[in-house]
């Protein structure tokens, strides 16, 4: 339930995407040879999906230090024409065909080491992790790394294992995702932090 004004705004936006003229310009004629004048609920649903895909991510509020960017992970063979599904950063799955379509229409963020345009290791030049580093960290650490915590990575803070103030570098090898509660706890002198063999951390109250 939303205010009448915003409902009218959304309705007009969806009608623009569902309009016969737009449908005829964007759909394959063999796929949909005749577009009805009155949009069906299914066509309005498709219009909502198209609206979401067209929203400029750089205009949205940041979440966890990043724009509202969805990262899709898949192997290169599937991207080039294979059948394996793509995996979203929240654990969801999309078809290889959908991932390839997005690759054609949107900017790609490679999840392999880095790229010439995005520096993954900033060393001592920056205290804060970059957006590229955060995306890489969220792929390798999809949840908070505190033992027993499943807080999603996109809501976590990027923490320096070796503190920046003590010479720690801003590199992925020194980074870990921690939810706000556990990030506060790792800096709390009342707790002792234990690094576990599986890469996670556990906290114990000091006695």
C-alpha positions in Angstrom: 0.0 0.0 0.0 1.5 3.3 -1.1 0.2 6.9 -1.4 -2.1 7.6 -4.3 0.5 10.0 -5.9 3.2 7.4 -5.9 0.9 4.7 -7.1 -0.1 6.9 -10.1 3.6 7.5 -10.8 4.4 3.8 -10.8 1.4 3.0 -12.9 2.4 5.5 -15.6 5.9 4.1 -15.6 4.7 0.6 -16.0 2.3 1.5 -18.8 5.1 3.1 -20.7 7.0 -0.2 -20.7 3.9 -2.2 -21.3 2.6 0.0 -24.1 2.1 -1.8 -27.5 4.6 0.6 -29.2 7.4 -0.2 -26.7 6.6 -3.9 -26.8 6.7 -4.0 -30.6 10.1 -2.2 -30.6 11.7 -4.4 -28.0 10.1 -7.9 -28.5 10.9 -10.4 -31.1 8.0 -10.5 -33.6 8.1 -14.3 -33.7 7.9 -14.4 -29.9 4.9 -12.0 -29.6 3.4 -11.4 -33.0 0.5 -9.3 -31.8 0.5 -7.1 -28.8 -2.9 -6.4 -27.2 -3.8 -2.8 -26.5 -4.7 -3.5 -22.9 -1.7 -4.7 -20.9 -2.2 -8.0 -19.1 -1.1 -8.6 -15.5 1.8 -10.6 -16.9 2.9 -7.8 -19.2 2.7 -5.3 -16.3 4.9 -7.7 -14.3 7.4 -7.8 -17.1 7.2 -4.0 -17.2 8.1 -3.8 -13.5 11.1 -6.1 -14.1 12.3 -3.8 -17.0 11.8 -0.7 -14.8 14.0 -2.3 -12.1 16.8 -3.2 -14.6 16.8 0.4 -15.9 17.1 2.1 -12.5 20.5 3.9 -12.3 22.4 2.2 -9.5 24.7 5.2 -9.0 21.6 7.3 -8.0 20.5 4.9 -5.2 21.6 5.0 -1.5 24.7 3.0 -0.8 24.5 -0.2 1.1 27.5 -1.6 2.9 29.7 1.0 1.1 28.5 -0.1 -2.3 25.9 1.0 -4.8 22.9 -1.3 -5.1 24.8 -3.6 -7.4 23.9 -7.3 -7.9 27.0 -9.5 -8.5 26.5 -12.6 -10.6 29.2 -15.3 -10.4 29.6 -17.9 -13.2 32.4 -19.6 -15.0 33.6 -18.3 -18.3 32.4 -21.3 -20.3 28.8 -20.7 -19.2 29.1 -17.0 -19.9 30.2 -17.8 -23.5 27.4 -20.2 -24.2 27.2 -22.9 -21.6 24.2 -24.0 -19.6 25.3 -23.7 -15.9 23.4 -21.2 -13.8 24.7 -17.9 -12.5 24.8 -17.4 -8.7 23.8 -14.1 -7.2 25.6 -12.6 -4.2 22.6 -13.3 -2.0 22.7 -17.0 -2.9 19.9 -16.8 -5.5 20.2 -18.5 -8.9 19.5 -17.2 -12.4 19.7 -19.0 -15.7 22.8 -18.8 -17.9 20.7 -17.1 -20.6 19.6 -14.3 -18.2 23.2 -13.8 -17.1 24.4 -13.5 -20.7 21.6 -11.0 -21.5 22.7 -8.9 -18.5 26.3 -9.1 -19.6 25.3 -7.7 -23.0 23.2 -4.8 -21.5 25.1 -3.9 -18.3 28.7 -3.2 -17.2 30.5 -6.3 -16.0 32.3 -6.4 -12.7 34.9 -9.3 -13.1 35.2 -11.5 -10.1 38.6 -12.8 -11.1 41.4 -11.1 -9.3 40.8 -7.6 -10.6 40.9 -5.6 -13.8 43.0 -2.8 -15.2 40.3 -0.3 -14.2 39.7 -1.4 -10.6 42.6 -1.7 -8.1 41.9 -4.5 -5.6 44.9 -4.0 -3.4 45.4 -0.4 -2.1 48.1 -1.3 0.4 48.8 1.6 2.8 47.5 4.3 0.4 43.9 4.1 1.7 42.3 3.1 5.0 38.9 2.3 3.6 38.3 -0.6 1.3 37.3 0.3 -2.2 34.1 -0.7 -3.9 36.0 -3.2 -6.0 37.5 -4.8 -2.9 34.1 -4.9 -1.2 32.6 -6.8 -4.2 35.5 -9.3 -4.2 35.2 -9.7 -0.4 31.5 -10.3 -0.6 32.0 -13.1 -3.1 34.6 -14.9 -1.0 32.9 -14.1 2.3 29.1 -14.2 1.6 28.2 -13.8 5.3 29.6 -12.4 8.5 32.7 -14.4 9.4 31.9 -14.6 13.1 31.3 -18.2 14.1 27.6 -19.0 13.9 26.5 -15.7 12.3 24.8 -15.7 8.9 24.3 -11.9 8.5 24.6 -11.2 4.7 27.7 -9.7 3.4 26.1 -6.7 1.8 25.1 -5.5 5.3 28.5 -6.2 6.9 31.5 -3.9 7.6 34.9 -4.6 6.0 37.3 -5.1 8.9 41.2 -5.1 8.9 42.4 -8.3 10.6 45.7 -6.5 11.3 44.5 -3.0 12.3 45.3 -0.1 10.0 46.6 1.9 12.9 49.1 -0.9 13.6 50.4 -1.1 10.0 47.7 -3.3 8.5 47.3 -2.9 4.7 44.0 -2.4 2.9 44.2 -5.6 0.9 41.8 -8.5 0.5 44.2 -10.8 2.4 43.7 -8.6 5.5 40.0 -8.1 5.2 37.0 -9.9 6.7 33.3 -9.2 6.7 31.7 -8.6 10.1 28.2 -7.6 10.9 27.8 -4.4 12.9 27.4 -6.3 16.2 30.5 -8.5 15.7 32.5 -5.6 14.3 31.9 -3.7 17.5 32.8 -6.9 19.5 36.1 -7.4 17.8 37.2 -4.0 18.9 35.8 -4.5 22.4 38.6 -5.1 24.9 36.2 -7.1 27.1 36.2 -9.9 24.5 39.0 -12.1 23.3 39.1 -13.0 19.6 40.0 -16.5 18.4 40.8 -17.1 14.7 39.4 -20.5 13.8 41.0 -22.9 11.2 38.0 -22.4 8.8 38.7 -18.7 8.5 36.0 -17.6 10.9 36.4 -15.9 14.3 35.0 -16.7 17.7 34.6 -14.3 20.7 35.0 -15.1 24.4 34.4 -12.8 27.3 37.6 -12.1 29.1 37.7 -13.2 32.8 
